[in-house]
Amino acid sequence: MTAATLAAASRSRLLRPTRDVALPLLIFLMFALLPLFAWLTAQQYLLDLGARMMVFAVAAVALDLLVGYGGLISFGHAGFIGLGAYAVGILSAQGIDDALVSLPVAIAVSMLFAWLTGIVCLRTKGVYFIMITLAFGQMVYFIATSLAPYGGDNGLTIAARNTVAGWKLLKSDRAFYYVALICLLATYLLCRALVVSRFGRVLRGSRENATRMATIGFTVRRFQLVAYVISGGFGGLSGFLLANSTEFVSPAYMSWQQSGELIVMVILGGVGTLDGAILGTVAYLVAEEWLSGLTENWQVIFGPLLVLAVLFARGGLIGLVSRFWRFGHG
Amino acid sequence: MAEPMLHLEGLRKSFGSLIVTDDVTLDVMPGEMHAIIGPNGAGKTTLINQISGLTAPDEGRILFAGNDVTALPPEARALRGLSRSFQITSILPGFPVIENVALAVQARTGSSLRFVRRAADEATLNVPAMAALEQTGIADRAHARAGELSHGEKRALELAIALAMKPTLLLLDEPMAGIGREEAEGQVELLLRLKGQLTMVLVEHDMAAVFALADRISVLIRGQVLTTGLPADVRADPQVVAAYLGEQME
């Protein structure tokens, strides 16, 4: 083998400057500066909105891992958020309100549930996979509504936000905001690394051609299960943050509508890009906030807007961003 | 007599009332290039699918290197050294060419439960992948997207993926299908070079290629093995000529 081919063999594909570096940098910079902007303009609600965006973006990025890279459309992802949130709520009701316990429990419970249900769900494909994940999502929803000691239908108020090793770190909204930012950044970076790792390559390959992957020796379902468990774990993290942000847990967190919203966020932003999942979450929550200020029946406007977005922004918002970038450069 | 590399015993498969594999018993010896020929619809691809594990036989046994693999899924057979190419090209079109092959190396050599390091930069996977691409003559296309290759190049990639598995038994399902004369000759040369290094089962309609390559030939008609023998004997067999070769030789 010649030196040239050896060099070519280990040559790394260069990062695309807009998509891979500039855009995520811009997104996280804006999140980092939002509290300052909120303070300067005295619009404290922006801090709340920003935190909410990041909490759901954690779950949306994790869902994109399945939808965009694994070709697995999970319609029960809100279930993992709910499990994480209820872990915080129930532990708090039992007097355990430190994040050093509740965060690992929230993540572990979600991963365990993902593992147990994933074994069953991944025996199906396509529409059946969507239906069975929906069914498991609804299962935890109905379990939560029947948890009479923990509020049942009405949900459960949490006495106070979790402490961190006894320290009331999350008490201030601004501190909570930055904790959420760190969680989102960590989720994003881990997923970014994961999709180009050996594992991620097997996951992406299985989406493209599962038969080929099997005939070169990969047990496709095993890798999909690992991805499902990882994604569920991040869902649990999102639920931990959500419960601490609202100081309240409710079965509504894991309703199928919530799962549907997560899918909309991912598709609206652009499937299989991770950045898109964050953009989609931001756009969805901004639209919800803005439109619900205009009219009570904001869905009447939001529905058609979504249809237009799907029809005309192919590849989602991220597709629009790349097209504008190319337009500006040539 | 040495133990066969592949032993098929009383294999049967039907789809509804259609019998596609009808009591097939066949031995492929180590190092042999064994061709399976027959008219369209004779059940050649279904037979290959049963050997590689994509289709389960209704009856019968498949022994690979002396072990019964009938119940094993395709991935387990692949890891034991049973590799295949597809008649209808089966690649990962959205992946770079080299990553198509590097995945095969990854499956064979190492853990795929690694979550952080960038797989596309790993020389331990890329160097053997490059070697397989050079072997099949498409090394210069390593960084193209697999979906953008010409049909002939895709066939070469298909073979490179199979070779990167370092198989002891290679199943080739019509490797010459749909490619030009010149590319087909290149393919025959490549297979001639591989001959003897590994055991191969070749399903092919290109009779020039079959007679240039095969050590033995089995003729499959309506799911049944009509005869198995040396190329010269098969060519002279009046039954084979009547059933199949007659139309091919005209």
HADDOCK unambig.tbl for C-alpha pairs under 7 A between the chains (distance, minus, plus):
assign (segid A and resid 6 and name CA) (segid B and resid 127 and name CA) 6.55 0.50 0.50
assign (segid A and resid 9 and name CA) (segid B and resid 123 and name CA) 6.83 0.50 0.50
assign (segid A and resid 9 and name CA) (segid B and resid 126 and name CA) 5.26 0.50 0.50
assign (segid A and resid 9 and name CA) (segid B and resid 127 and name CA) 5.93 0.50 0.50
assign (segid A and resid 9 and name CA) (segid B and resid 130 and name CA) 6.23 0.50 0.50
assign (segid A and resid 10 and name CA) (segid B and resid 121 and name CA) 5.43 0.50 0.50
assign (segid A and resid 10 and name CA) (segid B and resid 122 and name CA) 6.51 0.50 0.50
assign (segid A and resid 10 and name CA) (segid B and resid 123 and name CA) 5.20 0.50 0.50
assign (segid A and resid 10 and name CA) (segid B and resid 126 and name CA) 6.25 0.50 0.50
assign (segid A and resid 11 and name CA) (segid B and resid 121 and name CA) 6.57 0.50 0.50
assign (segid A and resid 12 and name CA) (segid B and resid 120 and name CA) 6.56 0.50 0.50
assign (segid A and resid 12 and name CA) (segid B and resid 121 and name CA) 5.35 0.50 0.50
assign (segid A and resid 193 and name CA) (segid B and resid 116 and name CA) 5.19 0.50 0.50
assign (segid A and resid 193 and name CA) (segid B and resid 117 and name CA) 7.00 0.50 0.50
assign (segid A and resid 194 and name CA) (segid B and resid 115 and name CA) 4.96 0.50 0.50
assign (segid A and resid 194 and name CA) (segid B and resid 116 and name CA) 5.54 0.50 0.50
assign (segid A and resid 196 and name CA) (segid B and resid 118 and name CA) 5.34 0.50 0.50
assign (segid A and resid 196 and name CA) (segid B and resid 119 and name CA) 6.15 0.50 0.50
assign (segid A and resid 197 and name CA) (segid B and resid 114 and name CA) 6.49 0.50 0.50
assign (segid A and resid 197 and name CA) (segid B and resid 115 and name CA) 5.18 0.50 0.50
assign (segid A and resid 197 and name CA) (segid B and resid 116 and name CA) 5.38 0.50 0.50
assign (segid A and resid 197 and name CA) (segid B and resid 117 and name CA) 5.28 0.50 0.50
assign (segid A and resid 197 and name CA) (segid B and resid 118 and name CA) 4.68 0.50 0.50
assign (segid A and resid 197 and name CA) (segid B and resid 119 and name CA) 4.82 0.50 0.50
assign (segid A and resid 198 and name CA) (segid B and resid 112 and name CA) 5.34 0.50 0.50
assign (segid A and resid 198 and name CA) (segid B and resid 113 and name CA) 6.93 0.50 0.50
assign (segid A and resid 198 and name CA) (segid B and resid 114 and name CA) 5.63 0.50 0.50
assign (segid A and resid 198 and name CA) (segid B and resid 115 and name CA) 6.48 0.50 0.50
assign (segid A and resid 198 and name CA) (segid B and resid 119 and name CA) 4.92 0.50 0.50
assign (segid A and resid 199 and name CA) (segid B and resid 112 and name CA) 5.20 0.50 0.50
assign (segid A and resid 199 and name CA) (segid B and resid 113 and name CA) 5.32 0.50 0.50
assign (segid A and resid 199 and name CA) (segid B and resid 114 and name CA) 5.56 0.50 0.50
assign (segid A and resid 199 and name CA) (segid B and resid 115 and name CA) 5.64 0.50 0.50
assign (segid A and resid 205 and name CA) (segid B and resid 92 and name CA) 6.57 0.50 0.50
assign (segid A and resid 208 and name CA) (segid B and resid 92 and name CA) 5.83 0.50 0.50
assign (segid A and resid 209 and name CA) (segid B and resid 92 and name CA) 6.07 0.50 0.50
assign (segid A and resid 212 and name CA) (segid B and resid 90 and name CA) 6.16 0.50 0.50
assign (segid A and resid 212 and name CA) (segid B and resid 91 and name CA) 6.62 0.50 0.50
assign (segid A and resid 214 and name CA) (segid B and resid 74 and name CA) 5.96 0.50 0.50
assign (segid A and resid 214 and name CA) (segid B and resid 75 and name CA) 4.77 0.50 0.50
assign (segid A and resid 215 and name CA) (segid B and resid 74 and name CA) 5.53 0.50 0.50
assign (segid A and resid 215 and name CA) (segid B and resid 75 and name CA) 5.41 0.50 0.50
assign (segid A and resid 215 and name CA) (segid B and resid 78 and name CA) 5.83 0.50 0.50
assign (segid A and resid 216 and name CA) (segid B and resid 75 and name CA) 6.36 0.50 0.50
assign (segid A and resid 216 and name CA) (segid B and resid 78 and name CA) 5.65 0.50 0.50
assign (segid A and resid 216 and name CA) (segid B and resid 104 and name CA) 5.57 0.50 0.50
assign (segid A and resid 216 and name CA) (segid B and resid 107 and name CA) 6.65 0.50 0.50
assign (segid A and resid 216 and name CA) (segid B and resid 165 and name CA) 6.93 0.50 0.50
assign (segid A and resid 217 and name CA) (segid B and resid 75 and name CA) 3.77 0.50 0.50
assign (segid A and resid 217 and name CA) (segid B and resid 76 and name CA) 6.20 0.50 0.50
assign (segid A and resid 217 and name CA) (segid B and resid 78 and name CA) 4.96 0.50 0.50
assign (segid A and resid 217 and name CA) (segid B and resid 79 and name CA) 5.31 0.50 0.50
assign (segid A and resid 217 and name CA) (segid B and resid 107 and name CA) 5.78 0.50 0.50
assign (segid A and resid 218 and name CA) (segid B and resid 75 and name CA) 5.45 0.50 0.50
assign (segid A and resid 218 and name CA) (segid B and resid 107 and name CA) 6.39 0.50 0.50
assign (segid A and resid 219 and name CA) (segid B and resid 75 and name CA) 6.03 0.50 0.50
